[in-house]
Amino acid sequence: MAASEDVLALQAEVALLEEELRLLRQRLEEATAKPFSRHAREPAPLPPKAALSREEILRYSRQLVLPELGVRGQLRLATSSVLVVGCGGLGCPLAQYLAAAGVGRLGLVDHDVVELSNLHRQVLHGEAREGHAKAHSAAAAIGRLNSAVQCVPYAEALTPATALDLVRRYDVVADCSDNVPTRYLVSDACVLAGRPLVSASALRLEGQLTVYHYEGGPCYRCVFPTPPPGESVTNCADGGVLGVVPGVLGCLQALEVIKIAAGLGPSYSGSLLLFDALGGQFRCIRLRGRRSDCVACGDQPTVTRLQDYEAFCGSSATDKCRSLQLLSQEERVSAAHYKQVLDAGEPHLLLDVRPKVEVDICCLPHALHIPLSRLERRDAESLRLLGDAVRKGKQTIQKGTLFPIYVICKLGNDSQKAVKVLQSLSIKELDSLLARDIVGGLMAWATKVDPTFPQY
Amino acid sequence: MAAPVSVQVEFGGGAELLFDGVKKHQVTLPGQEEPWDIRNLLIWIKKNLLKERPELFIQGDSVRPGILVLINDADWELQGELDYQLQDQDSILFISTLHGG
């Protein structure tokens, strides 16, 4: 009995040390990893495979007995390579299922590092990986799951300079990215390289999935010839996303990749799957076919090489929040300056213009809350509340002086819009105001003034 | 004189946020001289349903880039786009494309 406990304890210790060693090796690899270049790390093409080993037969037995896949399909999977663009909410489940299914090689592209706010949806990354490159974190997790899968991490952004070279080295491409310029870049690269593209996206409680440029089907540009205006595009930080939604889409995306790689053919070429997580509905719609006048895949294409996609889309190739500059310097104060106003007890009104759902997360308790959307539509009840607060405040200052209003939001964009609205109002209670906004909003308050204030 | 037309207008992918978050709208378009087409429907939507920031839905006389229009679950390009004439009980879906991942 004592002996068997010893064995267990020793086994546990060995496992722990092995894990530590693996982490050290990984850190070493990350530290020495060179940026992707034309000449760096070009793995040889996967060799053809004639038969499955005894171990492979056991490992994949539950899918091998499916007549639709069979040994033939499994062998095709094992000699297929898939480029995963983005190791986030879509890329994590996608890469996980592709590796588990026995795909031969995975290229994992991501320029970003793991953040705590990623973990609810980017399920390959763990707490210990915070601050590490997502491409390496994903590769390490895949390595634990299936050591037979070759993983090639590319810890940098896909760019017009590198994309075509990279895409040519893989058989199928999965677009798991999070921004518009990258989606056009990936699509054009797939058209130029002649590779099928399985594309998914997710936001809030909805997801979309389709297959582009597969055997004469439309490409991304056929369906979306013109990029959307930048202000109409919402990222996960602003719009929110329930983690399982990209999870569902990433799994469906993996399914399409597997069907293409195994020779079964995809289901969503020329059609778009819409997933409504709240309504519990999947809906499939018929898309247009390939456009003969498409600039990328049409009969006389003008996109014959990759271009500047950030300029084309008028937005940057990340999903980071944008910083607007709507106000002059005099109309803005820093979080630290506002702290001084508070400490000095200067009469003023703090107006928080975030949506209620965000105020519920955290707020400065003395603020008046009126969401920007209500100000923008000049909601009567909101203007009355604001008027009351201003009237009360004005009683505490000398007649004839301007009453200061400080407007705050999460990051300092909406607060600028709100100041513009306040300046445009012609209401008696709201004249003689000095409206300014707080640069960087409550997140600047959290980093610069009060480190105990939550960040989200 | 064309008779009134009853259609289901749906918004998704975030486009519903411009319509007070309401995704499904059962609407009856009044009888008028001309038959109802998508072009007229867009004007009607802008006047009767759209709550905020019209520029995020309409551009010129069409929808802004990035919004797919689906007539009875098929891309409107397959059916004449703005010129498609609405039939009673049609379903018109406006989907804003998502880019997050």
Contacts between the chains, C-beta under 8 A, distances in Angstrom:
chain1	res1	chain2	res2	distance
A	86	B	101	5.3
A	88	B	101	5.4
A	89	B	100	7.6
A	89	B	101	5.8
A	90	B	101	4.2
A	91	B	101	7.1
A	175	B	101	7.9
A	176	B	101	4.9
A	177	B	99	7.9
A	177	B	101	5.6
A	178	B	99	6.6
A	178	B	100	5.4
A	178	B	101	4.5
A	179	B	99	6.0
A	180	B	99	5.3
A	183	B	99	6.3
A	200	B	101	7.0
A	201	B	97	7.2
A	201	B	98	4.0
A	201	B	99	5.5
A	201	B	100	5.8
A	201	B	101	5.7
A	202	B	98	6.3
A	202	B	100	5.6
A	202	B	101	6.4
A	203	B	13	7.8
A	203	B	14	6.7
A	203	B	98	4.5
A	203	B	99	7.6
A	203	B	100	4.0
A	204	B	14	6.8
A	206	B	12	6.5
A	206	B	13	5.9
A	206	B	14	7.6
A	206	B	98	6.4
A	207	B	98	7.0
A	208	B	13	7.0
A	208	B	95	7.7
A	208	B	97	6.6
A	208	B	98	5.3
A	223	B	68	7.4
A	223	B	75	7.8
A	224	B	65	7.0
A	224	B	66	6.7
A	224	B	97	6.7
A	225	B	65	7.8
A	226	B	65	3.8
A	226	B	66	7.9
A	227	B	65	6.3
A	227	B	66	7.2
A	228	B	64	6.8
A	228	B	65	5.1
A	228	B	66	2.8
A	228	B	67	7.9
A	228	B	97	7.1
A	229	B	55	7.8
A	229	B	56	7.7
A	229	B	64	6.5
A	229	B	65	7.2
A	229	B	66	7.6
A	231	B	56	7.1
A	232	B	56	5.0
A	232	B	64	6.5
A	232	B	66	6.0
A	232	B	96	7.3
A	233	B	66	7.6
A	233	B	99	5.9
A	234	B	14	6.1
A	234	B	100	7.4
A	235	B	99	7.9
A	235	B	100	6.1
A	236	B	100	4.8
A	239	B	14	7.0
A	239	B	100	7.1
A	241	B	100	6.1
A	246	B	100	7.6
A	246	B	101	6.2
A	272	B	68	7.5
A	274	B	12	6.6
A	274	B	13	7.7
A	274	B	95	6.6
A	276	B	12	6.9
A	279	B	23	7.9
A	283	B	73	7.1
A	284	B	73	7.6
A	285	B	68	7.9
A	285	B	70	5.1
A	285	B	73	4.8
A	285	B	74	6.6
A	285	B	75	7.0
A	285	B	93	7.5
A	285	B	95	8.0
A	286	B	73	6.6
A	286	B	74	4.2
A	286	B	75	6.1
A	286	B	78	6.9
A	287	B	75	4.9
A	288	B	75	4.6
A	288	B	77	4.2
A	288	B	78	6.0
A	319	B	99	7.9
A	319	B	100	6.8
A	373	B	52	6.6
A	376	B	52	6.5
A	376	B	53	8.0
A	377	B	51	7.3
A	377	B	52	6.1
